[in-house]
Amino acid sequence: MSTPRLLLVGESWITNATHYKGWDQFSTVTYHSGAGDLLKALRDAGITADYLPGHDAPANFPMTLQQLQQYDAVMLSDIGSNTLLLHPDTWLHGKRTPNRLKVLREFTAAGGGLAMIGGYYSFAGLHAGARYGGTPVEEALPVTIALHDDRAEDPEGSAITVHHPDHPILSGIEGEWPYLLGYNKVTPRDNATVLASVGDDPLLVVGEYGRGRTLAWTSDIGPHWCPTEFVEWEGYAQLFRQAVCWLARHGG
């Protein structure tokens, strides 16, 4: 039996820092990725996980349904809608290009798996800058998205409640879950299933769109919202491995 093939998009950033030393100053530019722990967990389980960091996505995210269908599932993590809408040919040269949010919706309707992971540029995001509300991607997801800043910061730690422990995504994950430090607030659709929540808000929501499966994980896959204690918890790898297999209809 073949293993699932996932495209993970986003979960990276570039920092430009200015250092002041008395009269003098200089700048440094550093690249960061928060995808390492998730990619290791998936690849250790034999899942083929291709990674497209945020700065590569405008030019290299698939443009057509046929290109996208080399994958069983796509996971968007902390990457705003502008990155997928504004191909360099459109942004720099004023040319028409496909709307890749529509391509993602078409991919899901045709049987692909689509997941969105929480973050400052997921769902609505910081200052509503992710802007997925009202888009074709929102239509395919199992949640509706706010048109305002939807972050819930909880530095004291959010306790998690599991509602459907026998679901294939949660099967075999036992004991108390570690805390989380924040998440995006979303609203589950009527036909969706909330598998886990933080307080009164959904954390893990699943559903279907057309022939495809969809998932929303409203917190992060690494710090800061998903702290080291959660990443190092043995349930972390099992949770996301099973989530990808469920999305891809491999064994669940």
C-alpha positions as CSV (number, residue, x, y, z in Angstrom):
1,M,0.0,0.0,0.0
2,S,1.4,3.4,-0.9
3,T,2.0,6.0,1.7
4,P,0.2,9.4,1.8
5,R,1.9,12.3,0.1
6,L,1.5,15.7,1.7
7,L,2.4,19.3,0.7
8,L,3.1,21.5,3.7
9,V,3.0,25.2,2.8
10,G,4.2,28.1,4.9
11,E,5.5,27.9,8.5
12,S,8.6,30.0,7.7
13,W,9.7,33.6,8.1
14,I,12.6,36.0,7.5
15,T,13.7,38.5,10.2
16,N,15.5,41.7,9.5
17,A,17.0,43.0,12.7
18,T,18.7,46.3,13.3
19,H,21.4,46.4,16.0
20,Y,22.3,49.7,17.8
21,K,25.6,50.1,19.5
22,G,26.1,53.6,20.7
23,W,26.6,55.8,17.6
24,D,26.8,52.8,15.3
25,Q,24.2,50.4,13.9
26,F,24.1,47.4,11.5
27,S,21.4,45.0,10.2
28,T,21.2,41.2,10.1
29,V,18.8,39.1,8.1
30,T,18.0,35.6,9.3
31,Y,15.7,32.8,8.0
32,H,13.5,30.7,10.3
33,S,11.3,27.6,9.9
34,G,8.9,26.2,12.4
35,A,8.2,23.1,10.3
36,G,11.0,20.8,11.4
37,D,9.2,18.9,14.2
38,L,6.2,18.2,12.1
39,L,8.1,17.1,9.1
40,K,10.3,14.8,11.2
41,A,7.2,13.2,12.8
42,L,5.6,12.6,9.4
43,R,8.7,11.4,7.6
44,D,9.7,9.0,10.5
45,A,6.3,7.3,9.8
46,G,7.0,6.9,6.1
47,I,4.8,9.7,5.0
48,T,6.1,11.7,2.0
49,A,6.0,15.3,3.1
50,D,7.2,17.9,0.7
51,Y,7.8,21.4,2.2
52,L,7.2,24.7,0.4
53,P,8.3,27.6,2.7
54,G,6.5,30.9,2.6
55,H,9.1,32.7,0.5
56,D,8.9,30.0,-2.2
57,A,5.2,29.7,-2.3
58,P,4.3,32.7,-4.5
59,A,6.2,31.4,-7.5
60,N,6.2,27.6,-6.8
61,F,2.8,26.7,-5.3
62,P,1.0,24.5,-8.0
63,M,-1.0,26.5,-10.5
64,T,-3.3,23.8,-11.8
65,L,-5.5,21.0,-10.4
66,Q,-3.4,18.5,-12.2
67,Q,-0.2,19.8,-10.6
68,L,-1.8,19.7,-7.2
69,Q,-3.1,16.2,-7.6
70,Q,0.3,14.7,-7.3
71,Y,-0.4,15.1,-3.6
72,D,-3.1,13.4,-1.4
73,A,-3.4,16.4,0.9
74,V,-2.3,20.0,1.3
75,M,-1.6,21.7,4.7
76,L,-1.5,25.5,4.9
77,S,0.4,26.7,8.0
78,D,0.8,30.3,8.9
79,I,0.7,31.6,5.4
80,G,-1.7,34.3,4.3
81,S,-4.0,34.3,1.3
82,N,-2.0,37.0,-0.5
83,T,1.0,34.7,-0.9
84,L,-1.1,32.3,-2.9
85,L,-3.1,35.0,-4.8
86,L,-0.1,37.1,-5.9
87,H,2.1,35.1,-8.3
88,P,5.1,37.1,-9.4
89,D,3.7,37.3,-12.9
90,T,0.7,39.1,-11.6
91,W,2.4,41.1,-8.8
92,L,5.5,42.2,-10.8
93,H,4.3,42.1,-14.5
94,G,0.6,42.6,-14.4
95,K,-0.2,39.3,-16.1
96,R,-3.3,37.1,-15.5
97,T,-2.6,33.9,-13.5
98,P,-4.8,31.2,-11.9
99,N,-6.5,31.9,-8.6
100,R,-4.8,29.2,-6.5
101,L,-7.4,29.5,-3.7
102,K,-10.0,28.3,-6.3
103,V,-7.5,25.5,-7.3
104,L,-7.3,24.4,-3.7
105,R,-11.1,24.3,-3.5
106,E,-11.3,22.3,-6.7
107,F,-8.6,20.0,-5.4
108,T,-10.6,19.3,-2.3
109,A,-13.9,18.8,-4.1
110,A,-12.2,16.3,-6.4
111,G,-11.1,14.2,-3.4
112,G,-8.0,15.8,-2.0
113,G,-7.4,16.5,1.7
114,L,-7.1,20.1,2.8
115,A,-5.9,21.3,6.3
116,M,-5.3,24.7,7.8
117,I,-3.1,25.0,10.8
118,G,-3.4,28.1,13.1
119,G,-1.0,31.0,13.4
120,Y,-0.6,34.7,13.0
121,Y,-1.2,34.4,9.2
122,S,-3.8,31.6,9.2
123,F,-7.6,31.8,9.2
124,A,-8.2,35.6,9.7
125,G,-4.9,36.2,11.6
126,L,-3.1,39.2,13.0
127,H,-5.0,42.4,12.2
128,A,-7.1,40.0,9.9
129,G,-4.1,40.0,7.5
130,A,-4.4,36.4,6.5
131,R,-7.7,37.2,4.9
132,Y,-9.1,33.7,4.3
133,G,-12.7,34.7,5.3
134,G,-14.9,34.8,2.2
135,T,-12.4,33.0,0.0
136,P,-12.7,29.7,-1.8
137,V,-10.4,28.1,0.8
138,E,-12.9,29.0,3.5
139,E,-15.7,27.4,1.5
140,A,-13.8,24.1,1.5
141,L,-12.8,24.2,5.2
142,P,-15.0,22.8,8.0
143,V,-15.1,26.2,9.8
144,T,-16.1,29.7,9.0
145,I,-13.6,32.5,9.4
146,A,-13.9,35.9,11.0
147,L,-13.3,39.1,9.1
148,H,-11.4,40.6,12.1
149,D,-8.3,39.7,14.1
150,D,-9.2,36.2,15.4
151,R,-6.3,35.4,17.7
152,A,-6.8,34.2,21.2
153,E,-3.6,34.6,23.2
154,D,-3.5,32.6,26.4
155,P,-0.1,32.9,28.1
156,E,-1.4,31.0,31.2
157,G,-2.0,28.0,29.0
158,S,-5.2,26.6,27.5
159,A,-6.5,23.2,28.7
160,I,-7.8,20.8,26.0
161,T,-10.9,18.8,26.0
162,V,-11.2,15.8,23.7
163,H,-14.7,15.0,22.5
164,H,-14.3,12.0,20.1
165,P,-11.3,9.9,21.3
166,D,-12.3,7.0,19.0
167,H,-12.0,9.1,15.8
168,P,-9.2,7.8,13.6
169,I,-7.2,11.0,14.1
170,L,-7.3,10.6,17.9
171,S,-7.3,6.8,18.2
172,G,-4.7,5.5,20.7
173,I,-3.8,9.0,22.1
174,E,-4.2,8.6,25.8
175,G,-3.8,10.7,28.9
176,E,-3.9,14.4,29.5
177,W,-2.9,16.7,26.6
178,P,-0.3,19.4,27.3
179,Y,-1.4,23.0,27.3
180,L,-1.4,25.4,24.4
181,L,-0.6,29.1,24.5
182,G,-3.0,30.4,21.9
183,Y,-5.1,29.7,18.8
184,N,-7.4,31.3,16.2
185,K,-11.1,31.6,17.0
186,V,-13.3,30.0,14.3
187,T,-16.8,28.8,14.0
188,P,-17.5,25.1,13.1
189,R,-19.9,24.5,10.3
190,D,-23.2,22.7,11.1
191,N,-22.1,19.5,9.3
192,A,-18.6,19.5,10.8
193,T,-17.3,17.5,13.8
194,V,-15.4,19.2,16.7
195,L,-12.9,16.5,17.8
196,A,-11.2,18.7,20.5
197,S,-11.7,22.1,22.0
198,V,-9.8,24.7,24.1
199,G,-12.3,26.2,26.6
200,D,-15.5,26.9,24.6
201,D,-13.6,27.3,21.3
202,P,-12.8,24.6,18.7
203,L,-9.3,23.3,18.4
204,L,-9.6,20.4,16.0
205,V,-12.5,20.3,13.5
206,V,-13.0,17.9,10.6
207,G,-15.5,17.7,7.8
208,E,-16.0,16.9,4.1
209,Y,-16.2,19.0,1.0
210,G,-17.3,17.3,-2.2
211,R,-15.3,14.1,-2.3
212,G,-12.5,15.5,-0.1
213,R,-11.8,15.6,3.6
214,T,-11.0,18.9,5.4
215,L,-9.4,19.7,8.8
216,A,-8.8,22.8,10.9
217,W,-6.3,22.8,13.7
218,T,-6.6,26.2,15.2
219,S,-3.4,26.3,17.2
220,D,0.2,26.1,15.9
221,I,2.5,23.2,15.2
222,G,5.4,24.7,17.1
223,P,6.3,27.6,19.4
224,H,5.0,30.0,20.4
225,W,1.4,28.8,20.6
226,C,2.4,25.1,20.6
227,P,5.1,25.0,23.3
228,T,8.0,22.7,23.6
229,E,6.1,20.5,26.1
230,F,3.4,19.8,23.4
231,V,5.9,19.2,20.6
232,E,7.9,16.7,22.8
233,W,4.7,15.0,24.0
234,E,4.5,11.5,22.4
235,G,0.9,12.3,21.3
236,Y,2.1,15.1,19.0
237,A,3.6,12.9,16.4
238,Q,0.8,10.4,16.5
239,L,-1.8,13.1,16.3
240,F,-0.5,14.7,13.1
241,R,0.5,11.4,11.5
242,Q,-3.0,10.1,11.9
243,A,-4.4,13.5,10.8
244,V,-2.5,13.3,7.5
245,C,-3.5,9.6,6.9
246,W,-7.2,10.5,7.6
247,L,-7.1,13.5,5.2
248,A,-5.5,11.3,2.5
249,R,-7.9,8.4,3.2
250,H,-5.0,6.0,4.1
251,G,-6.2,3.6,6.7
252,G,-8.9,5.7,8.3
